[in-house]
């Protein structure tokens, strides 16, 4: 079978559509929906469908019959829509998370879904009319040329899909709503011209603008009454548009109010949460300085991670996704901490999956000397002071990429020092169970961390001895 025939799965589709027997076509060219070229193609089809929806009604009402550019445009659309059928019948799809590339399954799905609207849109009605001279005939027959509009629903799906990944979904919905309203207004304007004709003998542009003005005033229920229907058909049409307008007006207002409220869900949820917390703090007479600290903490959370608690967001994901997202989110800390560099993938995964992000504000005590320790910490951002219990001896300042709290876990002894945040600190906490597990499984990690713990313990002893001697 030649590659062209292989690609032209149309034969297979028609076979199956007409309920013929088994289709035995072994085509190996398959297009993935995520493929960049395929996505580009979808955008081209989308643009073609929208321009067809705008131009075709205009060409019908203004009897543009000999306009060669228009016929060329119609011809291009037909070719484009035919190619799109070929592309769609060779595009894989995903079912319950599994990529289906079986030709028969693809054909079956396509036949049950978009194939028929795609086929109707690709019928060369305009061209046939042009060749047969029917274009000049006028009359309701011309409405058959609107077959191109069958491409619109699929194009609209492409619009929501391509936009959805890049734009805020609420804004996208608002844009789509406005787009559909304008397209509907365009169709109504064209229909009004079709029904009422051109009694004042206006030029096409003025005629369209006047009709569009009538549509908008009627749809928005303003209705100045300067353009009134004459005859039964026009009156019935106006009644219909008024009814649609009343419904649509309510729908638009409701939708816009809802969309605006949802444009930044994260921000409104954050504000609501902060308001609740502040009401509680005031109600329980929490000191102003503490209230300030809590508010600072939340504004830092908002600035650094839009108020989201990564831990709870990830909690709902299945394990494989959790690993990928965690690795992506925590890639900064993996790059920063020297002991993670060059470490095996399993080791990194084990640690990363068990890290909990925590934030401390300036002056917060993270670890207190003498307390029992249950966790160790990795510093992602900010710096901390390591001090003696009475905070008189300053042992060290640790910054981004360094860790602390390992001694208590390693030697099962109380914390050897007090640690305080010097500034806003983004830390990652590792619990004792994971620490012990990782230690027994990865001897290299055990060695590095033991060496560091021993070095730090002796530094503390030396510093304390020095202080006593003074
Ligand atoms: P831990 O004893 O669990 O809690 C206090 C932590 O401070 C300790 O673990 C070390 O991680 C850290 N620490 C102690 N001494 C030093 C030091 N001299 N330099 C840097 N960090 C230290």
Boltz pocket constraint, residues with backbone or C-beta under 6 A from the ligand:
constraints:
  - pocket:
      binder: B
      contacts: [[A, 367], [A, 373], [A, 375], [A, 386], [A, 395], [A, 396], [A, 398], [A, 403], [A, 404], [A, 405], [A, 406], [A, 407], [A, 408], [A, 409], [A, 413], [A, 414], [A, 415], [A, 416], [A, 417], [A, 418], [A, 419], [A, 455], [A, 456], [A, 457], [A, 459], [A, 460]]
      max_distance: 6.0
